[in-house]
Amino acid sequence: MHITAGIIVNDYEEGLWEDIWEWLEKLAPYRPDYKHHLTGETNGDAHLKRILVHHQVVLPITDGRLDLGPWERIFYAEFDGQRRKRVVIKIIGE
C-alpha cells in the first residue's frame, strides 16, 4: 500500500527482470520536468511506473496453498526508493 509501488507476478529469471526494468524506464523515464515536481516532489516517474505495474493482484489458492505456475513468483516493485510500507492480504472465497 504505497503510491509509488506495485506488484508483479512473472517468471523469476534475471534477464527478464532486467528487460522489465528497462521497459519501465523507457515508458516512464526519470526526468526533471514532470509537472508533479512543481509540488516539491521529484518522483513523477515513480507514479507513472506504478500505473503501468499496478498495485494489486488476484492470486489463486488451492487447498490452502498459493497455486502459481512452476516459474511464477510474486515481486514487490518500489519505484521511489526505500520507504516504510504496509502490505494488505485479503483472502476471499470458501
Backbone torsions as a table, in degrees:
resi	resn	phi	psi	omega
1	MET	NA	74.3	178.2
2	HIS	-144.1	136.9	-169.0
3	ILE	-70.6	-11.9	177.0
4	THR	-121.5	29.9	179.6
5	ALA	-130.2	161.2	179.3
6	GLY	-150.2	174.3	178.9
7	ILE	-118.2	133.7	178.7
8	ILE	-123.7	132.6	171.8
9	VAL	-115.7	117.6	-178.5
10	ASN	-166.0	-175.6	179.5
11	ASP	-66.1	137.5	176.8
12	TYR	-90.3	85.3	-178.6
13	GLU	-141.6	124.9	-171.7
14	GLU	-55.4	-43.7	180.0
15	GLY	-62.5	-40.1	178.0
16	LEU	-63.0	-42.8	-179.8
17	TRP	-64.1	-38.5	175.2
18	GLU	-63.1	-40.8	177.8
19	ASP	-63.1	-41.9	-179.7
20	ILE	-63.3	-47.7	-179.9
21	TRP	-63.3	-39.7	178.4
22	GLU	-64.8	-43.3	178.6
23	TRP	-61.3	-46.4	178.7
24	LEU	-61.9	-39.3	-179.5
25	GLU	-68.1	-34.7	176.7
26	LYS	-67.9	-40.6	-178.3
27	LEU	-75.0	-34.4	-178.8
28	ALA	-138.2	72.1	-176.8
29	PRO	-71.3	154.5	172.7
30	TYR	-67.3	128.7	177.2
31	ARG	-144.1	146.9	179.7
32	PRO	-80.0	-7.8	-171.5
33	ASP	-102.9	16.3	175.2
34	TYR	-65.2	140.1	178.8
35	LYS	-62.0	-29.9	176.6
36	HIS	-57.2	-30.9	-178.5
37	HIS	-67.1	-16.9	176.7
38	LEU	-66.3	-14.7	177.8
39	THR	-82.6	-5.6	-176.2
40	GLY	102.4	-12.4	176.8
41	GLU	-82.7	163.6	177.6
42	THR	-131.9	29.5	-173.3
43	ASN	-122.0	33.2	179.7
44	GLY	-55.7	-40.1	179.6
45	ASP	-64.2	-36.5	-179.0
46	ALA	-64.1	-38.7	178.1
47	HIS	-65.9	-40.0	179.1
48	LEU	-67.8	-40.5	178.2
49	LYS	-62.7	-37.8	179.3
50	ARG	-63.2	-36.2	177.0
51	ILE	-62.9	-40.0	-179.4
52	LEU	-68.3	-38.0	-176.2
53	VAL	-88.2	-36.0	-179.1
54	HIS	81.2	166.2	-170.5
55	HIS	-108.9	0.7	179.7
56	GLN	-150.6	158.6	175.7
57	VAL	-138.8	156.4	172.1
58	VAL	-107.2	125.4	-175.8
59	LEU	-122.3	138.4	179.8
60	PRO	-78.5	141.0	173.9
61	ILE	-125.7	127.2	180.0
62	THR	-124.5	127.3	-179.2
63	ASP	52.2	39.3	176.4
64	GLY	78.6	7.2	-178.8
65	ARG	-123.8	144.7	175.7
66	LEU	-59.8	132.2	-171.6
67	ASP	-117.0	73.6	178.8
68	LEU	-100.5	165.3	175.0
69	GLY	-66.0	167.7	-173.6
70	PRO	-62.2	-24.9	-178.3
71	TRP	-110.1	-4.7	-176.7
72	GLU	-74.9	141.9	175.3
73	ARG	-139.1	160.3	178.0
74	ILE	-104.5	130.2	-178.7
75	PHE	-127.2	137.7	173.4
76	TYR	-94.0	125.5	-178.1
77	ALA	-114.2	117.2	177.4
78	GLU	-108.1	122.4	-174.9
79	PHE	-102.0	3.4	-176.5
80	ASP	-134.6	42.7	176.5
81	GLY	77.1	-176.8	-178.4
82	GLN	-80.5	114.6	178.1
83	ARG	-129.7	159.4	175.5
84	ARG	-63.4	137.4	-174.0
85	LYS	-132.8	160.9	173.8
86	ARG	-135.8	130.2	179.8
87	VAL	-110.4	134.5	177.2
88	VAL	-118.2	127.1	176.5
89	ILE	-118.1	124.2	178.0
90	LYS	-119.7	130.9	177.7
91	ILE	-109.5	123.0	-177.7
92	ILE	-120.3	130.8	177.5
93	GLY	145.9	-158.6	-176.3
94	GLU	-78.5	NA	NA
